[in-house]
Amino acid sequence: MTKLMLRFHRTAMTVGFVIVGALPVEGQLSRHERHHIRQYCALGPFFLPVYFGLAIPYGYRRHPLEVRARQRGG
């Protein structure tokens, strides 16, 4: 999993309440991923459909959930 993540230039991702990291998840990256956990708590089973639904028009960089997590990450 970690090699695949690095291949796609991803160092961490959140799956439900679990943060999977290709590298140590600390500092700004930890805050970013913990915000995704809070988003998951707020959206519950709708998190994945909302996330992927927004990815279509916004892509990754402008994705509203990612933008908010980056802002919270510092």
C-alpha positions as CSV (number, residue, x, y, z in Angstrom):
1,M,0.0,0.0,0.0
2,T,2.8,2.5,0.9
3,K,4.6,2.0,-2.4
4,L,1.3,2.5,-4.3
5,M,0.7,5.7,-2.3
6,L,4.1,7.1,-3.0
7,R,3.8,6.2,-6.7
8,F,0.7,8.5,-6.8
9,H,2.5,11.2,-4.7
10,R,0.3,10.6,-1.6
11,T,2.0,10.4,1.8
12,A,-1.2,9.6,3.8
13,M,-4.9,9.0,3.5
14,T,-7.7,8.6,5.9
15,V,-10.1,5.6,5.7
16,G,-12.9,6.1,8.3
17,F,-11.1,6.5,11.6
18,V,-7.8,5.1,10.4
19,I,-4.9,7.2,9.0
20,V,-2.7,5.2,6.6
21,G,0.7,6.7,6.0
22,A,3.5,5.9,3.6
23,L,5.7,8.1,5.8
24,P,5.4,9.1,9.5
25,V,2.2,11.1,10.0
26,E,3.0,14.0,12.2
27,G,2.7,17.7,12.5
28,Q,0.8,19.5,9.7
29,L,0.0,16.2,7.9
30,S,-1.4,14.7,11.1
31,R,-3.7,17.8,11.6
32,H,-4.8,17.6,8.0
33,E,-5.7,13.9,8.2
34,R,-7.4,14.3,11.6
35,H,-9.6,16.9,10.0
36,H,-10.7,14.3,7.4
37,I,-11.7,12.1,10.4
38,R,-13.8,15.0,11.7
39,Q,-15.4,15.3,8.2
40,Y,-16.1,11.6,8.2
41,C,-17.8,11.9,11.6
42,A,-20.0,14.7,10.4
43,L,-20.9,13.0,7.1
44,G,-21.0,9.4,8.3
45,P,-21.9,7.0,5.4
46,F,-22.2,9.9,3.0
47,F,-18.5,10.8,3.3
48,L,-17.3,8.7,0.4
49,P,-20.1,9.6,-2.0
50,V,-19.7,13.3,-1.2
51,Y,-16.0,13.1,-1.5
52,F,-16.0,11.4,-4.9
53,G,-18.9,13.4,-6.1
54,L,-17.0,16.7,-5.4
55,A,-13.9,15.3,-6.9
56,I,-15.5,15.2,-10.4
57,P,-16.1,19.0,-10.8
58,Y,-13.3,20.2,-8.5
59,G,-10.4,17.7,-8.8
60,Y,-8.0,17.3,-5.9
61,R,-6.4,20.7,-5.4
62,R,-9.7,22.6,-5.4
63,H,-11.8,19.9,-3.7
64,P,-13.7,21.6,-0.9
65,L,-13.0,18.9,1.7
66,E,-9.3,19.0,0.9
67,V,-9.1,22.8,0.9
68,R,-10.7,22.8,4.4
69,A,-8.4,20.1,5.6
70,R,-5.4,22.0,4.3
71,Q,-6.6,25.2,6.1
72,R,-7.0,23.2,9.3
73,G,-3.6,21.5,8.8
74,G,-1.9,24.9,9.1
